[in-house]
Amino acid sequence: MAQRVAVIIDDEPDITTYLATLLADHGWEARTANSVKDGLALLAKGRPDAVLLDLMMPERGGLNALVEIRKTASLKDVPVVVVSGIQDKLNADYHAYLERFKHYRPDAFLDKPVDPALLLKTLDGLAAVRA
């Protein structure tokens, strides 16, 4: 079985390092980017098995990245897991907020701080659906 590849896009280096280490410890190859621009450049180099995406980032936010991923033919069906602390920034339910982007929906939402077991279970579930 080939090693699964995940691209992690988060503006916080501590988060990308933590998630990359977690995934590497469980058989994944993790490629990290600390900006949407760099993340999209990684995605242009090759199709991953999953994308972990923060929403709240300076400059170009994660929603812009999500829309671009979903509009790109070679990436549109790559599982995207939003890993974000946006709930802390909004008074409303952010799932309802994201409904406005339903054509570009992520496959899963996980709040920060992320539960490692839940993240791995989510990725395994998404991989099983795609297999």
URFENGI-V982462 format. One record per pair of residues at least 4 apart in sequence whose C-alpha atoms are under 8 Angstrom apart, sorted by the first residue. I is the first residue (numbers start at 1). J is the second residue. If there is no record, write none. Layout:
# URFENGI-V982462
((I/J) (I/J))
This chain:
# URFENGI-V982462
((3/27) (3/28) (3/29) (4/27) (4/28) (4/29) (4/48) (4/49) (5/28) (5/29) (5/30) (5/31) (5/48) (5/49) (5/50) (6/28) (6/29) (6/30) (6/31) (6/48) (6/49) (6/50) (6/51) (6/52) (7/30) (7/31) (7/32) (7/33) (7/39) (7/42) (7/43) (7/48) (7/50) (7/51) (7/52) (8/16) (8/19) (8/20) (8/30) (8/31) (8/32) (8/33) (8/39) (8/51) (8/52) (8/53) (9/16) (9/32) (9/33) (9/34) (9/35) (9/36) (9/39) (9/51) (9/52) (9/53) (9/54) (10/15) (10/16) (10/32) (10/33) (10/34) (10/35) (10/36) (10/53) (10/54) (10/57) (11/33) (11/34) (11/35) (11/54) (11/57) (11/58) (12/16) (12/34) (13/17) (13/34) (14/18) (15/19) (16/20) (16/32) (16/33) (16/34) (17/21) (17/32) (18/22) (19/23) (20/24) (20/29) (20/30) (20/31) (20/32) (21/25) (21/30) (22/26) (22/116) (23/27) (23/28) (23/29) (23/30) (23/120) (24/28) (24/29) (24/30) (31/42) (32/39) (33/38) (33/39) (33/42) (34/38) (34/39) (35/39) (35/57) (35/58) (35/60) (36/40) (36/57) (36/60) (36/61) (36/62) (36/65) (37/41) (37/60) (38/42) (39/43) (40/44) (40/65) (41/45) (42/46) (43/47) (43/48) (47/74) (47/75) (47/78) (48/78) (49/78) (49/79) (49/127) (50/78) (50/79) (50/80) (50/81) (50/123) (51/78) (51/79) (51/80) (51/81) (52/80) (52/81) (52/82) (52/83) (53/62) (53/80) (53/81) (53/82) (53/83) (53/84) (54/62) (54/82) (54/83) (54/84) (54/85) (55/61) (55/62) (55/63) (55/82) (55/83) (55/84) (55/86) (56/61) (56/62) (56/84) (56/85) (56/86) (57/61) (57/62) (60/64) (60/65) (61/65) (62/66) (63/67) (64/68) (65/69) (66/70) (66/80) (66/104) (66/105) (66/106) (67/71) (67/104) (68/72) (69/75) (69/76) (70/75) (70/76) (70/77) (70/104) (71/75) (71/76) (72/76) (79/106) (79/107) (79/126) (80/106) (80/107) (80/108) (81/106) (81/107) (81/108) (81/109) (81/110) (82/106) (82/107) (82/108) (82/109) (82/110) (83/109) (83/110) (83/111) (83/112) (83/114) (84/109) (84/110) (84/111) (84/112) (85/89) (85/111) (85/112) (85/113) (86/90) (86/94) (86/111) (87/91) (87/92) (87/93) (87/94) (87/111) (90/94) (92/96) (92/97) (93/97) (94/98) (95/99) (96/100) (98/102) (98/105) (99/105) (101/105) (107/126) (108/122) (110/114) (110/119) (114/118) (114/119) (115/119) (116/120) (117/121) (118/122) (119/123) (120/124) (121/125) (122/126) (123/127) (124/128) (125/129) (126/130) (127/131))
